[in-house]
Amino acid sequence: MDWRGFGPAMGGPKAMDLARAGLGAGLGLLLAGLALRGLGLGWLIAPFGASAVLVYAVPNSPLAQPWSVVMGNTLSALVALAVLTALPHQDWAVPLAVGLAIAAMIAGRALHPPGGAVALLVSLGATGGWAATLGPVALGSALLVGIGILWNGAVGRVYPFRQPAQVGPHGTHDPTPEERIGLDPAELAAILEDYRQSANLGVADLARLVGAAEQAAAARRMEGFTAADIMSRDLVTVGPDAPLSQVAEIFRTRGFTSLPVVEAGALRGVIFQIDLIRRAREDAFRQHKSLLSALIRLVDSHRAKHPKAGEIMETRVPQVTPETPVGALLPLLADGGAEAVPVVAGPSIVGIVTRTDLVSALAQRLALGQEPRTASS
């Protein structure tokens, strides 16, 4: 026997995960309990503690989704009440109620492990009649879910979990680029069903894992190549005090989409074309003008007071070194990420890698079967 199977099966937690789960569960239970008490429906029941573990600690689990929580707990209470009514004062009715509750949850596509505890609690006669039991169970479960939606959203988690047809980062229903080539949601759902994993993982999260695996595989194909191999070295830069009219002129004449901002040889930030549009949109809103007139005024070289590059540059852009593997650039330049990544040596910028540079390198490597360069070559 491999005794490792008795050890921890989960990875080590991060401090943020501990805080999000612990504080969220405590707050959710407190607010749900106070609401139930305020409505005259009693207090918390023990199974709610298990429901809170799922909703606040593993919100991506199919077992933690709103339908599973509310319907799972309510169905279990309903089944247990029915068994208790049909078979009063029978000890064997207790395990029967739990077994039937599990079957009902699976049939209702609402499997929720705390539902088994709800059925056990109800069949032991620890609750009141039908109304006194179903009301608090259903409402308490719904409160945990509602508070969980607010809490998980506030701490940067997606709950309820992602759906394949959700609007993407650009406001369209197109899948993200890494999801467009590969299995469609129906095929992924079939895989989960075939391997009996639909209770452990959602279709959208499986798609994310597959995409990450494919991205890692693509990175392996680029082993041996570094940022220094594909970066642009002859850089055009501006200083923080450069007027935006100069920035716009460089974008127009050079065809760039990004421009490093450098002072005394050190990188201070990067300006992207979209930054000009964002600033113009803010000016248009503030001055009650059209976007076009605000944009024209923004880049007008004859203005008495010129807006400067330092006012709109982005300072929190990812940076890499010349030795950074090309594979590490893939997630940085993916859809929704940066349009360009500066390459720095200490405080100084020595190059920049754009999405075009990365796509060109990938295309050459895949099409030509090019081997990575080595020191001897």
VEXDREN-2710 file (C-alpha; in Angstrom, 1 decimal):
% VEXDREN-2710
k/r/px/py/pz
1/MET/0.0/0.0/0.0
2/ASP/1.2/3.5/-0.9
3/TRP/1.0/5.4/2.4
4/ARG/1.3/8.7/0.6
5/GLY/-2.4/8.3/-0.2
6/PHE/-3.1/9.1/3.5
7/GLY/-1.3/12.4/3.4
8/PRO/-2.6/15.8/2.4
9/ALA/-4.1/15.8/-1.1
10/MET/-4.3/19.6/-1.4
11/GLY/-1.6/22.1/-2.1
12/GLY/-0.4/24.4/0.6
13/PRO/-2.7/27.4/1.1
14/LYS/-1.8/31.1/0.6
15/ALA/-2.4/33.6/3.4
16/MET/-5.0/35.3/1.2
17/ASP/-6.9/32.1/0.8
18/LEU/-6.9/31.6/4.6
19/ALA/-8.3/35.1/5.2
20/ARG/-10.9/34.9/2.4
21/ALA/-12.2/31.6/3.6
22/GLY/-12.1/32.1/7.3
23/LEU/-13.4/35.7/7.5
24/GLY/-16.0/35.1/4.8
25/ALA/-17.4/32.0/6.4
26/GLY/-17.6/33.7/9.8
27/LEU/-19.2/36.8/8.5
28/GLY/-21.6/34.9/6.3
29/LEU/-22.8/32.7/9.1
30/LEU/-23.1/35.6/11.5
31/LEU/-25.2/37.7/9.1
32/ALA/-27.4/34.7/8.1
33/GLY/-28.0/33.8/11.7
34/LEU/-28.9/37.4/12.6
35/ALA/-31.3/37.5/9.7
36/LEU/-33.0/34.2/10.7
37/ARG/-33.3/35.4/14.3
38/GLY/-34.7/38.8/13.2
39/LEU/-37.4/37.0/11.2
40/GLY/-38.3/34.7/14.1
41/LEU/-37.0/31.6/12.4
42/GLY/-34.5/30.6/15.1
43/TRP/-30.7/30.4/14.7
44/LEU/-28.1/28.6/12.7
45/ILE/-28.2/24.8/12.3
46/ALA/-25.0/22.7/12.3
47/PRO/-25.1/21.8/8.5
48/PHE/-24.8/25.5/7.6
49/GLY/-21.2/25.4/8.9
50/ALA/-20.4/22.8/6.3
51/SER/-22.2/24.8/3.6
52/ALA/-20.1/27.8/4.6
53/VAL/-16.9/25.8/4.0
54/LEU/-17.9/25.2/0.4
55/VAL/-19.3/28.6/-0.4
56/TYR/-16.5/30.6/1.1
57/ALA/-13.5/28.2/0.9
58/VAL/-14.0/26.4/-2.5
59/PRO/-16.5/28.6/-4.4
60/ASN/-15.4/27.1/-7.7
61/SER/-16.7/23.7/-6.7
62/PRO/-19.9/22.5/-8.4
63/LEU/-21.0/21.4/-4.9
64/ALA/-20.8/25.0/-3.7
65/GLN/-23.0/26.6/-6.4
66/PRO/-26.3/28.3/-5.5
67/TRP/-28.5/25.6/-7.0
68/SER/-26.6/22.9/-5.1
69/VAL/-26.6/24.8/-1.8
70/VAL/-30.2/25.9/-1.7
71/MET/-31.9/23.0/-3.5
72/GLY/-29.5/20.4/-1.9
73/ASN/-30.3/21.4/1.6
74/THR/-34.0/22.0/1.0
75/LEU/-34.5/18.7/-0.9
76/SER/-32.7/16.8/1.9
77/ALA/-35.0/18.4/4.6
78/LEU/-38.0/17.6/2.5
79/VAL/-37.1/14.0/2.1
80/ALA/-36.2/13.6/5.8
81/LEU/-39.5/15.1/6.8
82/ALA/-41.4/12.7/4.5
83/VAL/-39.5/9.7/5.9
84/LEU/-40.1/10.9/9.4
85/THR/-43.8/11.3/8.7
86/ALA/-44.2/7.9/7.1
87/LEU/-42.0/6.0/9.6
88/PRO/-42.2/7.7/13.0
89/HIS/-40.1/6.4/15.8
90/GLN/-38.1/3.9/13.6
91/ASP/-34.4/4.0/14.2
92/TRP/-33.7/2.6/10.7
93/ALA/-35.6/5.5/9.2
94/VAL/-32.6/7.8/10.0
95/PRO/-30.1/6.2/7.6
96/LEU/-32.9/5.6/5.1
97/ALA/-33.7/9.4/5.1
98/VAL/-30.0/10.2/4.5
99/GLY/-29.7/7.7/1.7
100/LEU/-32.9/8.9/0.0
101/ALA/-31.8/12.5/0.4
102/ILE/-28.5/11.8/-1.3
103/ALA/-30.4/10.1/-4.2
104/ALA/-32.8/13.0/-4.4
105/MET/-29.9/15.6/-4.6
106/ILE/-28.2/13.6/-7.3
107/ALA/-31.4/13.3/-9.3
108/GLY/-32.1/17.0/-8.9
109/ARG/-28.5/17.8/-10.0
110/ALA/-28.1/19.5/-6.6
111/LEU/-25.6/17.4/-4.8
112/HIS/-24.4/19.2/-1.7
113/PRO/-22.6/17.2/1.0
114/PRO/-24.1/19.2/3.9
115/GLY/-27.5/18.1/2.7
116/GLY/-26.8/14.7/4.1
117/ALA/-26.2/16.4/7.5
118/VAL/-29.5/18.3/7.1
119/ALA/-31.3/15.0/6.5
120/LEU/-29.7/13.4/9.5
121/LEU/-30.6/16.3/11.7
122/VAL/-34.2/16.4/10.6
123/SER/-34.7/12.7/10.8
124/LEU/-33.4/12.6/14.4
125/GLY/-36.3/14.9/15.2
126/ALA/-34.0/17.8/16.1
127/THR/-36.1/20.3/14.2
128/GLY/-39.8/21.2/14.3
129/GLY/-42.6/20.5/11.8
130/TRP/-42.7/21.0/8.1
131/ALA/-43.0/24.8/8.1
132/ALA/-40.6/25.2/11.0
133/THR/-38.0/23.1/9.2
134/LEU/-38.2/24.0/5.5
135/GLY/-38.4/27.7/6.1
136/PRO/-35.2/28.2/8.1
137/VAL/-33.3/25.6/5.9
138/ALA/-34.2/27.1/2.6
139/LEU/-33.9/30.7/3.7
140/GLY/-30.7/30.1/5.7
141/SER/-29.1/28.4/2.6
142/ALA/-30.2/31.3/0.4
143/LEU/-28.7/33.8/2.8
144/LEU/-25.4/32.0/2.8
145/VAL/-25.4/32.0/-1.0
146/GLY/-26.4/35.7/-1.3
147/ILE/-23.8/36.8/1.2
148/GLY/-21.3/34.5/-0.5
149/ILE/-21.9/36.2/-3.8
150/LEU/-21.2/39.6/-2.3
151/TRP/-18.1/38.4/-0.3
152/ASN/-16.5/36.5/-3.1
153/GLY/-17.0/39.3/-5.5
154/ALA/-15.5/41.8/-3.0
155/VAL/-12.3/39.6/-2.6
156/GLY/-11.8/39.0/-6.3
157/ARG/-13.3/35.5/-6.7
158/VAL/-15.9/34.5/-9.3
159/TYR/-19.1/33.1/-7.7
160/PRO/-21.3/31.6/-9.0
161/PHE/-18.6/30.0/-11.0
162/ARG/-17.8/30.8/-14.7
163/GLN/-20.2/29.7/-17.4
164/PRO/-18.9/28.9/-20.9
165/ALA/-21.3/31.5/-22.6
166/GLN/-20.4/34.4/-20.3
167/VAL/-19.4/37.8/-21.8
168/GLY/-15.7/38.0/-22.2
169/PRO/-13.2/40.7/-21.1
170/HIS/-14.1/42.7/-24.3
171/GLY/-17.8/42.6/-23.7
172/THR/-18.5/40.0/-26.4
173/HIS/-19.5/36.3/-26.3
174/ASP/-16.4/35.2/-28.2
175/PRO/-14.2/32.8/-26.2
176/THR/-10.8/34.1/-25.2
177/PRO/-8.1/33.3/-27.8
178/GLU/-6.6/30.4/-25.7
179/GLU/-10.1/28.8/-25.7
180/ARG/-11.0/29.2/-29.4
181/ILE/-8.8/26.3/-30.6
182/GLY/-9.6/23.1/-28.8
183/LEU/-12.6/21.3/-27.3
184/ASP/-15.9/23.1/-27.2
185/PRO/-18.0/23.3/-23.9
186/ALA/-20.2/20.3/-25.0
187/GLU/-17.1/18.1/-25.4
188/LEU/-15.6/19.2/-22.1
189/ALA/-18.9/18.5/-20.4
190/ALA/-18.9/15.0/-21.9
191/ILE/-15.4/14.4/-20.6
192/LEU/-16.4/15.4/-17.1
193/GLU/-19.4/13.1/-17.3
194/ASP/-17.4/10.2/-18.7
195/TYR/-14.8/10.4/-15.9
196/ARG/-17.5/11.1/-13.2
197/GLN/-15.9/14.5/-12.4
198/SER/-18.9/16.8/-12.9
199/ALA/-19.3/17.1/-9.2
200/ASN/-15.7/18.2/-8.7
201/LEU/-15.1/20.6/-11.6
202/GLY/-17.1/23.0/-13.8
203/VAL/-16.9/23.1/-17.6
204/ALA/-15.5/26.7/-17.7
205/ASP/-12.8/25.9/-15.1
206/LEU/-11.8/22.7/-17.0
207/ALA/-11.5/24.9/-20.1
208/ARG/-9.2/27.2/-18.2
209/LEU/-7.0/24.3/-17.1
210/VAL/-6.8/22.9/-20.6
211/GLY/-5.9/26.3/-21.9
212/ALA/-3.2/26.7/-19.3
213/ALA/-1.8/23.3/-20.1
214/GLU/-1.7/24.1/-23.8
215/GLN/0.0/27.4/-23.0
216/ALA/2.6/25.6/-20.9
217/ALA/3.1/23.2/-23.8
218/ALA/3.6/26.1/-26.2
219/ALA/6.1/27.6/-23.8
220/ARG/8.1/24.3/-23.8
221/ARG/8.4/24.6/-27.6
222/MET/10.2/27.9/-27.0
223/GLU/12.7/26.5/-24.6
224/GLY/16.1/28.0/-25.2
225/PHE/14.8/31.3/-26.4
226/THR/14.8/34.3/-24.2
227/ALA/13.4/37.8/-24.3
228/ALA/16.8/39.0/-25.6
229/ASP/16.3/36.9/-28.7
230/ILE/13.1/38.5/-29.8
231/MET/13.0/41.9/-28.3
232/SER/13.3/45.2/-30.2
233/ARG/16.5/46.9/-29.2
234/ASP/16.6/50.2/-31.2
235/LEU/14.0/51.9/-29.0
236/VAL/12.2/55.2/-29.5
237/THR/11.4/56.7/-26.1
238/VAL/10.1/60.0/-24.7
239/GLY/10.7/61.7/-21.3
240/PRO/8.0/62.3/-18.7
241/ASP/7.8/65.9/-19.7
242/ALA/7.2/65.2/-23.4
243/PRO/3.9/66.8/-24.7
244/LEU/1.2/64.4/-25.7
245/SER/1.3/66.0/-29.2
246/GLN/4.8/64.6/-29.6
247/VAL/3.6/61.2/-28.3
248/ALA/0.7/61.2/-30.8
249/GLU/3.0/62.2/-33.7
250/ILE/5.3/59.2/-32.9
251/PHE/2.4/56.8/-32.8
252/ARG/1.2/58.2/-36.2
253/THR/4.5/58.3/-38.0
254/ARG/6.1/55.2/-36.5
255/GLY/3.1/52.9/-36.3
256/PHE/3.8/52.0/-32.7
257/THR/1.2/51.0/-30.2
258/SER/3.4/51.5/-27.2
259/LEU/6.1/54.0/-26.2
260/PRO/8.5/53.7/-23.2
261/VAL/8.8/56.7/-21.0
262/VAL/12.5/57.1/-19.9
263/GLU/14.2/59.6/-17.6
264/ALA/18.0/59.6/-17.1
265/GLY/18.2/56.2/-18.7
266/ALA/15.7/54.6/-16.3
267/LEU/12.3/53.3/-17.2
268/ARG/9.5/55.4/-15.7
269/GLY/6.5/53.9/-17.5
270/VAL/4.9/53.0/-20.8
271/ILE/2.3/54.9/-22.8
272/PHE/-0.1/52.8/-25.0
273/GLN/-2.4/54.3/-27.7
274/ILE/-5.4/53.4/-25.6
275/ASP/-4.0/55.7/-22.8
276/LEU/-4.5/58.7/-25.1
277/ILE/-8.1/57.7/-25.8
278/ARG/-8.8/57.2/-22.1
279/ARG/-7.5/60.6/-21.3
280/ALA/-9.5/62.2/-24.1
281/ARG/-12.6/60.4/-22.9
282/GLU/-12.1/61.8/-19.4
283/ASP/-11.6/65.3/-20.8
284/ALA/-14.7/65.0/-22.9
285/PHE/-16.8/63.9/-20.0
286/ARG/-15.4/66.7/-17.7
287/GLN/-15.6/69.4/-20.3
288/HIS/-18.9/68.3/-21.9
289/LYS/-17.4/67.9/-25.3
290/SER/-17.4/65.1/-27.9
291/LEU/-14.6/62.5/-27.8
292/LEU/-13.2/63.6/-31.1
293/SER/-12.9/67.3/-30.1
294/ALA/-11.4/66.3/-26.8
295/LEU/-8.8/64.1/-28.6
296/ILE/-7.9/66.8/-31.1
297/ARG/-7.4/69.3/-28.2
298/LEU/-5.4/66.8/-26.3
299/VAL/-2.8/66.4/-29.0
300/ASP/-2.9/70.1/-30.1
301/SER/0.7/71.3/-30.3
302/HIS/-0.3/74.9/-30.1
303/ARG/-1.9/74.7/-26.6
304/ALA/-0.5/77.1/-24.0
305/LYS/-0.2/74.3/-21.5
306/HIS/0.6/70.9/-22.9
307/PRO/-0.5/67.7/-21.2
308/LYS/2.6/65.6/-20.6
309/ALA/3.5/62.0/-21.1
310/GLY/4.1/61.5/-17.4
311/GLU/0.4/62.3/-16.7
312/ILE/-1.0/59.4/-18.6
313/MET/1.8/56.8/-18.7
314/GLU/1.2/53.4/-17.1
315/THR/3.7/52.7/-14.3
316/ARG/2.4/49.2/-13.2
317/VAL/3.4/47.3/-16.3
318/PRO/5.1/43.9/-16.1
319/GLN/8.8/43.9/-16.7
320/VAL/11.2/41.1/-17.6
321/THR/15.0/40.7/-18.0
322/PRO/16.9/39.7/-21.1
323/GLU/17.3/36.2/-19.7
324/THR/13.5/35.7/-19.2
325/PRO/12.4/32.6/-21.2
326/VAL/10.0/33.4/-24.0
327/GLY/7.5/31.0/-22.6
328/ALA/7.1/33.2/-19.5
329/LEU/6.0/36.1/-21.8
330/LEU/3.0/34.1/-23.1
331/PRO/0.7/34.8/-20.0
332/LEU/2.0/38.4/-19.8
333/LEU/1.0/39.2/-23.4
334/ALA/-2.1/37.1/-23.5
335/ASP/-5.5/38.6/-24.3
336/GLY/-6.5/41.1/-21.7
337/GLY/-2.9/41.5/-20.5
338/ALA/-0.2/43.9/-21.6
339/GLU/0.3/44.9/-25.2
340/ALA/4.1/45.2/-24.7
341/VAL/6.5/44.2/-22.0
342/PRO/9.7/46.3/-21.3
343/VAL/12.9/44.4/-21.0
344/VAL/15.1/45.9/-18.3
345/ALA/18.6/45.5/-16.9
346/GLY/18.5/47.0/-13.5
347/PRO/16.7/50.4/-13.8
348/SER/17.5/50.8/-17.5
349/ILE/15.4/49.6/-20.4
350/VAL/17.3/47.6/-23.0
351/GLY/14.4/46.4/-25.2
352/ILE/10.7/45.8/-25.5
353/VAL/8.7/42.8/-26.5
354/THR/5.4/43.3/-28.2
355/ARG/2.6/40.8/-29.0
356/THR/3.8/41.1/-32.7
357/ASP/7.3/40.0/-31.6
358/LEU/5.9/37.1/-29.7
359/VAL/3.6/35.9/-32.4
360/SER/6.3/36.1/-35.0
361/ALA/8.7/34.1/-32.9
362/LEU/6.0/31.4/-32.2
363/ALA/5.1/31.3/-35.9
364/GLN/8.7/30.9/-37.0
365/ARG/9.4/28.2/-34.4
366/LEU/6.3/26.1/-35.3
367/ALA/6.4/26.6/-39.0
368/LEU/10.2/26.1/-39.6
369/GLY/10.9/23.7/-36.7
370/GLN/13.7/26.1/-35.7
371/GLU/16.0/24.8/-32.9
372/PRO/16.9/27.2/-30.1
373/ARG/20.1/28.9/-30.4
374/THR/23.0/27.8/-28.1
375/ALA/26.2/29.4/-27.0
376/SER/28.2/27.3/-29.5
377/SER/26.1/28.5/-32.4
END
